[in-house]
């Protein structure tokens, strides 16, 4: 499937970590229950630390619900946390605690992180953010995303192992 346009951050829609006008832009389509996304998360954190304000990072939801039964609710929890102004805190927590993503676990995390846990879980259970998640999935599918994690570096599909130095190398190539 041919991509219709470059995959770049959209300030009106995306959760953006770092300056939106940073020279390097990294967009990930991911699934909170995907072990490869968990591994890639460590690599992304290292890259963020190294590049600082030179990097704009975006995470878009692409829950593989056929393989990961808790992925949809985990994405809902991240989006609900975003409504409380704390998307990235929940995002990191979910990827660092992938082995426990049941609704009870999500409620415990919300309380532990001092969110409005009752509100967050009501949003998760009602599917309050399903349209946003499906919008991410549709955009990914239209642009050739088939699995997770899938990365785009400055709008171009990254075809390599994000857990290796290849992702850093791709970003470095784009910084020159």
C-alpha positions as CSV (number, residue, x, y, z in Angstrom):
1,X,0.0,0.0,0.0
2,X,1.4,3.3,-1.0
3,X,1.6,6.0,1.6
4,X,-0.5,9.0,0.9
5,X,1.6,11.6,2.7
6,X,4.6,11.7,5.0
7,X,3.9,10.7,8.5
8,X,4.7,13.8,10.5
9,X,3.5,15.1,13.9
10,X,0.1,16.7,13.9
11,X,0.0,19.3,16.8
12,X,-3.8,19.3,16.7
13,X,-4.1,15.5,17.3
14,X,-0.9,14.0,18.6
15,X,0.7,13.7,22.0
16,X,4.1,15.3,21.4
17,X,7.2,14.9,23.5
18,X,9.7,17.6,22.8
19,X,9.4,20.7,20.7
20,X,7.0,20.3,17.8
21,X,9.4,22.3,15.6
22,X,12.5,20.1,16.4
23,X,14.6,19.3,13.4
24,X,14.2,15.5,14.0
25,X,10.8,13.9,14.1
26,X,10.1,10.4,15.2
27,X,6.6,8.9,15.0
28,X,5.9,5.5,16.5
29,X,2.8,3.3,15.9
30,X,2.7,1.1,18.9
31,X,0.8,-1.3,21.1
32,X,1.2,-1.2,24.9
33,X,1.0,-5.0,25.3
34,X,3.5,-5.7,22.4
35,X,6.8,-6.9,23.8
36,X,8.7,-5.5,20.9
37,X,7.2,-2.0,21.7
38,X,8.4,-2.5,25.3
39,X,12.0,-3.2,24.0
40,X,11.8,-0.3,21.6
41,X,10.6,2.0,24.4
42,X,14.0,1.6,26.1
43,X,15.8,2.6,22.9
44,X,13.5,5.6,22.3
45,X,14.1,6.8,25.9
46,X,17.9,6.7,25.3
47,X,17.5,8.6,22.0
48,X,15.3,11.2,23.7
49,X,17.9,11.6,26.4
50,X,20.7,12.0,23.9
51,X,19.0,14.3,21.4
52,X,17.0,16.4,23.9
53,X,15.3,19.4,22.2
54,X,16.5,18.2,18.8
55,X,13.8,15.5,18.8
56,X,10.0,15.6,18.5
57,X,8.6,12.2,19.4
58,X,5.0,11.1,18.8
59,X,3.3,7.9,19.9
60,X,0.2,6.8,18.0
61,X,-2.0,3.9,19.1
62,X,-2.0,0.8,17.0
63,X,-3.4,-1.9,19.4
64,X,-3.2,-5.4,17.9
65,X,-6.3,-6.6,19.6
66,X,-6.3,-10.0,18.0
67,X,-2.9,-10.8,19.6
68,X,-3.0,-8.6,22.7
69,X,-6.3,-8.7,24.6
70,X,-5.4,-5.8,27.0
71,X,-4.0,-3.5,24.3
72,X,-7.2,-1.6,23.6
73,X,-7.9,-0.8,27.3
74,X,-4.2,0.2,27.8
75,X,-4.5,2.6,24.9
76,X,-7.7,3.9,26.4
77,X,-5.9,4.4,29.8
78,X,-3.1,6.4,28.1
79,X,-5.6,8.6,26.3
80,X,-7.7,9.1,29.5
81,X,-4.5,10.1,31.3
82,X,-3.9,12.5,28.5
83,X,-7.2,14.1,29.4
84,X,-5.8,14.7,32.8
85,X,-2.7,16.3,31.2
86,X,-0.4,13.3,32.0
87,X,-0.3,11.1,28.8
88,X,3.5,10.6,28.8
89,X,3.5,9.5,32.5
90,X,0.9,6.8,31.8
91,X,2.5,5.9,28.4
92,X,5.9,5.2,30.1
93,X,4.2,3.3,33.0
94,X,2.3,1.0,30.7
95,X,5.3,0.1,28.5
96,X,7.4,-0.5,31.6
97,X,4.7,-2.8,33.1
98,X,3.4,-4.7,30.1
99,X,3.0,-8.0,31.9
100,X,0.1,-6.6,34.0
101,X,-2.5,-4.6,31.9
102,X,-5.8,-5.9,33.1
103,X,-8.4,-3.4,34.1
104,X,-7.6,-4.0,37.8
105,X,-3.9,-3.3,37.0
106,X,-4.9,-0.1,35.1
107,X,-7.0,1.1,38.1
108,X,-4.1,0.4,40.4
109,X,-1.6,2.3,38.2
110,X,-4.0,5.3,38.0
111,X,-4.3,5.3,41.8
112,X,-0.5,4.8,42.3
113,X,0.3,7.7,39.9
114,X,-2.3,9.9,41.7
115,X,-4.6,10.3,38.8
116,X,-8.4,10.7,39.2
117,X,-8.6,6.9,39.0
118,X,-12.4,6.7,39.1
119,X,-12.6,9.0,36.1
120,X,-9.8,7.3,34.2
121,X,-11.4,3.9,34.6
122,X,-14.9,5.1,33.7
123,X,-13.3,6.5,30.4
124,X,-11.5,3.2,29.8
125,X,-14.6,1.0,30.4
126,X,-16.8,3.2,28.3
127,X,-14.4,3.4,25.3
128,X,-14.4,7.2,25.6
129,X,-11.3,7.5,23.4
130,X,-12.1,4.7,21.0
131,X,-12.6,7.1,18.1
132,X,-9.2,8.7,18.6
133,X,-7.5,5.3,18.8
134,X,-9.3,4.2,15.7
135,X,-8.2,7.3,13.9
136,X,-4.6,6.5,14.7
137,X,-5.1,2.9,13.5
138,X,-6.7,4.1,10.2
139,X,-3.9,6.6,9.6
140,X,-1.4,3.9,10.2
141,X,-3.1,1.4,7.9
142,X,-3.4,4.0,5.2
143,X,0.3,4.5,5.4
144,X,1.4,0.9,5.4
145,X,1.6,0.1,9.1
146,X,1.0,-3.6,9.6
147,X,2.6,-4.4,12.9
148,X,4.2,-2.8,16.0
149,X,6.3,-1.0,16.6
150,X,6.5,0.9,13.3
151,X,8.5,4.1,13.2
152,X,8.7,7.0,10.8
153,X,11.8,9.2,10.8
154,X,11.1,12.7,9.5
155,X,8.1,11.3,7.7
156,X,9.8,8.3,6.1
157,X,9.2,4.7,7.1
158,X,12.1,3.3,9.1
159,X,12.9,-0.2,8.0
160,X,15.2,-1.6,10.6
161,X,15.4,-2.8,14.2
162,X,14.5,0.0,16.6
163,X,16.3,-1.8,19.4
164,X,19.6,-1.5,17.7
165,X,21.8,1.4,16.6
166,X,19.9,1.5,13.3
167,X,17.2,3.9,14.6
168,X,19.8,6.3,16.0
169,X,21.7,6.1,12.7
170,X,18.6,6.9,10.8
171,X,18.0,9.9,13.0
172,X,21.6,11.0,12.7
173,X,21.4,10.7,8.9
174,X,18.5,13.1,8.9
175,X,20.2,15.6,11.2
176,X,23.0,16.3,8.8
